[in-house]
Amino acid sequence: MEEYSHVIQPRFEEVFRKDHELKGKWQKEFFGNNKPLILELGCGKGEYTIGMARKFPDANFIGIDIKGARMWRGARTAEKESITNVGFLRTRIELIESFFSSDEVDEIWITFPDPQLKKRRNKKRLTGPRFLNYYRSFLKDQGLVHLKTDSLELYEYTLGIIVENKLQIIRRSSDLYSEKDINEILSIRTHYEEMFLDAGKPITYLCFRLGKNIAIKDIETDEK
């Protein structure tokens, strides 16, 4: 990973309660342009990040994950294919505010995250209030958040958050591939997504707008 110029992997102590040197400067100093900046959180092997970068050369994409062994696959693919509008950031999502400044990010994609079904969970869900409030600090006002998951529980929980906080839904589907109008970006499939489909699991999808001025509240649940 250290051999790739398109990979950033700071040490924990460099960014814990501190700003990374690229905060507010990703477009100018990392990509060298002013194209829209789109993040994939928990990118794993980077398949979706790479897929989006291939299809949309007029935007910049950053895949973010803490597991470098997985992310290496995406970094290697970008290097081999000379894909210049993609980068990878190895860090914990909990530290994401150290890397991006206000209005720096245009969209966020969350693809097949851990739904956190066996833990005291809402604080760890990437679509829970804790993380959505992080995203508000750097996502452009009314910027888009996308969730693509095989977990119906996570889909329904996130939908509850959206409704509770009166966020604007752009699209929702509890069975994405049963629909006819699958656009180019939604047709990207990862290895795990193919496995879920082969096992007969429906893929769900949510796209909604996140405003900057209202703090996101959690929903009442009967979870213990």
QUIWO-V221956 format. One record per residue. N is the residue number from 1. RES is the residue in one letter. SS is DSSP state (H for helix, E for strand, L for the rest). PSI is psi in whole degrees, -180 to 180 (* if undefined). Layout:
n=N res=RES ss=SS psi=PSI
n=N res=RES ss=SS psi=PSI
//
This chain:
n=1 res=M ss=L psi=-35
n=2 res=E ss=L psi=-17
n=3 res=E ss=L psi=-16
n=4 res=Y ss=L psi=126
n=5 res=S ss=L psi=-18
n=6 res=H ss=L psi=13
n=7 res=V ss=E psi=130
n=8 res=I ss=E psi=124
n=9 res=Q ss=L psi=79
n=10 res=P ss=L psi=156
n=11 res=R ss=L psi=154
n=12 res=F ss=H psi=-46
n=13 res=E ss=H psi=-17
n=14 res=E ss=H psi=-23
n=15 res=V ss=H psi=-4
n=16 res=F ss=L psi=113
n=17 res=R ss=L psi=27
n=18 res=K ss=L psi=156
n=19 res=D ss=L psi=135
n=20 res=H ss=L psi=153
n=21 res=E ss=L psi=-20
n=22 res=L ss=L psi=-1
n=23 res=K ss=L psi=124
n=24 res=G ss=L psi=2
n=25 res=K ss=L psi=13
n=26 res=W ss=H psi=-46
n=27 res=Q ss=H psi=-49
n=28 res=K ss=H psi=-47
n=29 res=E ss=H psi=-28
n=30 res=F ss=H psi=-48
n=31 res=F ss=H psi=-22
n=32 res=G ss=L psi=31
n=33 res=N ss=L psi=-178
n=34 res=N ss=L psi=26
n=35 res=K ss=L psi=157
n=36 res=P ss=E psi=147
n=37 res=L ss=E psi=124
n=38 res=I ss=E psi=132
n=39 res=L ss=E psi=144
n=40 res=E ss=E psi=121
n=41 res=L ss=E psi=135
n=42 res=G ss=L psi=51
n=43 res=C ss=L psi=-12
n=44 res=G ss=L psi=-123
n=45 res=K ss=L psi=-3
n=46 res=G ss=L psi=16
n=47 res=E ss=H psi=-41
n=48 res=Y ss=H psi=-39
n=49 res=T ss=H psi=-48
n=50 res=I ss=H psi=-43
n=51 res=G ss=H psi=-43
n=52 res=M ss=H psi=-41
n=53 res=A ss=H psi=-36
n=54 res=R ss=H psi=-44
n=55 res=K ss=H psi=-25
n=56 res=F ss=L psi=80
n=57 res=P ss=L psi=-13
n=58 res=D ss=L psi=20
n=59 res=A ss=E psi=159
n=60 res=N ss=E psi=142
n=61 res=F ss=E psi=137
n=62 res=I ss=E psi=123
n=63 res=G ss=E psi=133
n=64 res=I ss=E psi=129
n=65 res=D ss=E psi=162
n=66 res=I ss=L psi=-17
n=67 res=K ss=L psi=100
n=68 res=G ss=H psi=-33
n=69 res=A ss=H psi=-37
n=70 res=R ss=H psi=-48
n=71 res=M ss=H psi=-27
n=72 res=W ss=H psi=-35
n=73 res=R ss=H psi=-45
n=74 res=G ss=H psi=-40
n=75 res=A ss=H psi=-40
n=76 res=R ss=H psi=-42
n=77 res=T ss=H psi=-44
n=78 res=A ss=H psi=-40
n=79 res=E ss=H psi=-47
n=80 res=K ss=H psi=-37
n=81 res=E ss=H psi=2
n=82 res=S ss=L psi=46
n=83 res=I ss=L psi=112
n=84 res=T ss=L psi=-9
n=85 res=N ss=L psi=30
n=86 res=V ss=E psi=144
n=87 res=G ss=E psi=167
n=88 res=F ss=E psi=138
n=89 res=L ss=E psi=119
n=90 res=R ss=E psi=107
n=91 res=T ss=L psi=169
n=92 res=R ss=L psi=140
n=93 res=I ss=H psi=-27
n=94 res=E ss=H psi=-21
n=95 res=L ss=H psi=12
n=96 res=I ss=H psi=-28
n=97 res=E ss=H psi=-17
n=98 res=S ss=H psi=-10
n=99 res=F ss=L psi=-21
n=100 res=F ss=L psi=138
n=101 res=S ss=L psi=175
n=102 res=S ss=L psi=131
n=103 res=D ss=L psi=17
n=104 res=E ss=L psi=-26
n=105 res=V ss=E psi=137
n=106 res=D ss=E psi=-40
n=107 res=E ss=E psi=158
n=108 res=I ss=E psi=133
n=109 res=W ss=E psi=134
n=110 res=I ss=E psi=108
n=111 res=T ss=E psi=116
n=112 res=F ss=L psi=53
n=113 res=P ss=L psi=166
n=114 res=D ss=L psi=120
n=115 res=P ss=L psi=-7
n=116 res=Q ss=L psi=53
n=117 res=L ss=L psi=-16
n=118 res=K ss=L psi=11
n=119 res=K ss=L psi=174
n=120 res=R ss=L psi=100
n=121 res=R ss=L psi=-36
n=122 res=N ss=L psi=-34
n=123 res=K ss=L psi=-19
n=124 res=K ss=L psi=-10
n=125 res=R ss=L psi=132
n=126 res=L ss=L psi=-11
n=127 res=T ss=L psi=14
n=128 res=G ss=L psi=170
n=129 res=P ss=H psi=-40
n=130 res=R ss=H psi=-49
n=131 res=F ss=H psi=-37
n=132 res=L ss=H psi=-35
n=133 res=N ss=H psi=-31
n=134 res=Y ss=H psi=-49
n=135 res=Y ss=H psi=-34
n=136 res=R ss=H psi=-26
n=137 res=S ss=L psi=-20
n=138 res=F ss=L psi=-14
n=139 res=L ss=E psi=140
n=140 res=K ss=E psi=149
n=141 res=D ss=E psi=129
n=142 res=Q ss=E psi=23
n=143 res=G ss=E psi=159
n=144 res=L ss=E psi=140
n=145 res=V ss=E psi=131
n=146 res=H ss=E psi=136
n=147 res=L ss=E psi=123
n=148 res=K ss=E psi=121
n=149 res=T ss=E psi=155
n=150 res=D ss=L psi=-6
n=151 res=S ss=L psi=108
n=152 res=L ss=H psi=-32
n=153 res=E ss=H psi=-45
n=154 res=L ss=H psi=-40
n=155 res=Y ss=H psi=-49
n=156 res=E ss=H psi=-37
n=157 res=Y ss=H psi=-47
n=158 res=T ss=H psi=-40
n=159 res=L ss=H psi=-38
n=160 res=G ss=H psi=-41
n=161 res=I ss=H psi=-44
n=162 res=I ss=H psi=-47
n=163 res=V ss=H psi=-45
n=164 res=E ss=H psi=-38
n=165 res=N ss=L psi=7
n=166 res=K ss=L psi=42
n=167 res=L ss=L psi=151
n=168 res=Q ss=L psi=123
n=169 res=I ss=E psi=128
n=170 res=I ss=E psi=-41
n=171 res=R ss=E psi=144
n=172 res=R ss=E psi=144
n=173 res=S ss=E psi=129
n=174 res=S ss=L psi=-3
n=175 res=D ss=L psi=81
n=176 res=L ss=H psi=-45
n=177 res=Y ss=H psi=2
n=178 res=S ss=H psi=-9
n=179 res=E ss=L psi=159
n=180 res=K ss=L psi=-33
n=181 res=D ss=L psi=67
n=182 res=I ss=L psi=113
n=183 res=N ss=L psi=-180
n=184 res=E ss=L psi=-40
n=185 res=I ss=L psi=-33
n=186 res=L ss=L psi=-18
n=187 res=S ss=L psi=-10
n=188 res=I ss=L psi=132
n=189 res=R ss=L psi=134
n=190 res=T ss=L psi=171
n=191 res=H ss=H psi=-46
n=192 res=Y ss=H psi=-35
n=193 res=E ss=H psi=-43
n=194 res=E ss=H psi=-39
n=195 res=M ss=H psi=-43
n=196 res=F ss=H psi=-43
n=197 res=L ss=H psi=-42
n=198 res=D ss=H psi=-31
n=199 res=A ss=L psi=1
n=200 res=G ss=L psi=15
n=201 res=K ss=L psi=130
n=202 res=P ss=L psi=147
n=203 res=I ss=L psi=129
n=204 res=T ss=E psi=159
n=205 res=Y ss=E psi=137
n=206 res=L ss=E psi=139
n=207 res=C ss=E psi=126
n=208 res=F ss=E psi=162
n=209 res=R ss=E psi=142
n=210 res=L ss=E psi=117
n=211 res=G ss=L psi=159
n=212 res=K ss=L psi=-24
n=213 res=N ss=L psi=-8
n=214 res=I ss=L psi=122
n=215 res=A ss=L psi=138
n=216 res=I ss=L psi=131
n=217 res=K ss=L psi=154
n=218 res=D ss=L psi=169
n=219 res=I ss=L psi=157
n=220 res=E ss=L psi=131
n=221 res=T ss=L psi=168
n=222 res=D ss=L psi=20
n=223 res=E ss=L psi=148
n=224 res=K ss=L psi=*
//
